[in-house]
Amino acid sequence: MGITWVVVAGAFLLASFVKGTTGMGFPLIATPMVALLVDIKTTYAILVVPNILMDVWQLSRGRLPWLLWRRLFWLLLTTVVGAWLGTRILISVPERFIYLALAAMILVFLASTHLRFVLRVPPGWEGWLSPVVGFVGGVLAGITNVIGPLTAMYLLALRFEKREFVKAVASIFLVAKLSQLAAISRWGLYTGEILRWSAGLTVVALVAFWVGLRVQDRVPQASFAHILHGLLLGMGLFFIYRGL
């Protein structure tokens, strides 16, 4: 068991560092890596608290984005509803379905990155499309613990500039993870042992996240992305194998 948690801590270090450098990627990277070692529900339980704290940290850097929150209000609200529903679905479906859904999210992310697929949302569409994206993204977050690919593609389609993009992603992640925490707390998973490991791994995650923030402009993103994408591809294929 000790070796398992050392490897889990390594996954937290990598995923948190990536989130610090890019503003996203913690659940996308940490969820499949940790799920290789412990069961899905325990994975979600230990990931949610550090994810919330990192999103709060990101949002607290600089001024709070009140105007951005107003623009994204309906997207954020439907994300809450979707994440709650997705988490309820998670506990009622076979685990192999979760592995396949997680693999699908990884492969969609990799395909969109490799093909440089870029959407454009006409100005008149945002009012009705944002609640749909929020709800679907929330459901996916509840089931797979990953909301980043869909969220990132939509925000890029709205042509958010870099700082707005990071703040928007952190805001969406935060409301999704708070909803997940509320739902997960009802499972009775937070035993004394899980709480101790979650607290320790949260410290690990925050340290790596801080390092990522400090070096975000110095990381050779191209080569780093190739290694990361190869790792994610391997995990995606492994989850297809486990699901089938």
C-alpha positions, -999 to 999 in steps of 0.1 A, spaced: 0 0 0 29 24 8 44 21 -27 10 27 -42 6 60 -25 41 71 -33 32 66 -70 -1 84 -65 19 113 -50 40 113 -82 9 116 -103 -2 145 -81 31 162 -86 30 159 -124 -6 169 -128 -4 199 -104 28 212 -121 10 210 -155 -20 229 -141 3 256 -127 20 261 -161 -11 259 -183 -41 267 -160 -57 233 -166 -49 196 -169 -50 184 -132 -80 161 -135 -72 151 -171 -37 139 -161 -42 128 -125 -75 109 -128 -63 82 -152 -29 79 -135 -44 75 -100 -72 52 -113 -46 28 -125 -37 23 -88 -69 27 -67 -106 23 -75 -125 51 -94 -145 64 -64 -115 67 -42 -97 85 -70 -124 111 -73 -125 115 -35 -88 123 -31 -86 146 -62 -115 169 -56 -102 190 -26 -67 199 -41 -84 207 -74 -108 232 -56 -79 248 -37 -58 253 -69 -87 268 -87 -93 292 -58 -56 301 -59 -58 308 -96 -88 330 -92 -73 350 -63 -43 360 -85 -51 396 -94 -86 411 -94 -117 388 -92 -133 386 -126 -168 399 -118 -176 409 -153 -165 375 -166 -187 357 -140 -216 378 -151 -210 368 -187 -206 331 -178 -235 330 -152 -257 306 -171 -228 283 -181 -216 282 -144 -252 275 -131 -258 246 -155 -224 232 -148 -234 229 -112 -266 210 -121 -247 188 -146 -219 179 -123 -243 169 -95 -263 147 -120 -231 132 -135 -218 123 -100 -251 106 -93 -248 87 -126 -213 76 -116 -224 57 -86 -251 38 -105 -233 25 -136 -208 -3 -140 -171 7 -134 -162 -5 -169 -185 22 -184 -165 48 -164 -132 36 -178 -146 38 -214 -160 73 -208 -127 84 -194 -108 69 -223 -131 87 -247 -125 121 -230 -87 116 -232 -88 106 -269 -111 135 -279 -87 159 -262 -57 144 -280 -75 143 -313 -86 180 -311 -50 190 -301 -34 170 -328 -57 182 -356 -57 218 -342 -94 217 -345 -107 253 -338 -144 262 -335 -159 297 -339 -191 306 -320 -211 334 -337 -219 362 -312 -256 355 -313 -251 318 -303 -235 324 -269 -267 331 -250 -283 297 -257 -251 276 -263 -234 284 -230 -260 267 -208 -259 236 -230 -221 235 -228 -222 240 -191 -247 212 -185 -230 187 -208 -196 196 -194 -209 193 -158 -223 158 -165 -190 147 -181 -171 161 -151 -193 142 -127 -189 109 -146 -152 111 -158 -138 138 -135 -126 156 -166 -142 188 -179 -112 205 -195 -114 194 -232 -150 205 -238 -145 237 -217 -113 247 -234 -127 242 -269 -157 263 -261 -138 291 -245 -113 292 -274 -143 293 -298 -154 324 -280 -119 339 -286 -111 346 -249 -77 362 -245 -51 344 -223 -59 359 -189 -96 357 -194 -93 321 -206 -74 310 -174 -98 328 -151 -128 314 -170 -114 278 -168 -107 282 -131 -142 295 -125 -159 266 -144 -137 240 -127 -143 255 -93 -181 253 -95 -180 218 -110 -157 205 -83 -177 221 -55 -207 203 -68 -188 170 -70 -176 175 -34 -212 179 -22 -222 148 -41 -192 127 -31 -196 135 5 -228 116 5 -210 84 -6 -194 79 29 -160 75 12 -142 100 34 -129 76 60 -101 86 84 -75 70 62 -88 87 30 -89 121 47 -53 117 59 -41 108 24 -62 135 8 -47 161 32 -11 149 25 -16 148 -12 -32 182 -12 0 196 2 20 178 -25 -3 192 -52 -2 228 -39 37 228 -38 39 214 -73 12 239 -85 32 268 -70 64 256 -88 44 254 -120 32 290 -116 68 302 -110 82 285 -141 53 287 -165 71 310 -189 103 289 -189 89 255 -197 97 242 -232 60 236 -240 64 219 -273 86 190 -262 68 188 -228 34 185 -247 47 156 -269 57 136 -238 25 144 -220 3 135 -250 21 102 -254 15 93 -218 -22 102 -221 -25 81 -253 -11 51 -235 -35 56 -205 -65 61 -229 -57 28 -246 -53 10 -213 -87 22 -201 -103 10 -233 -87 -24 -225 -100 -23 -189 -135 -12 -201 -138 -40 -227 
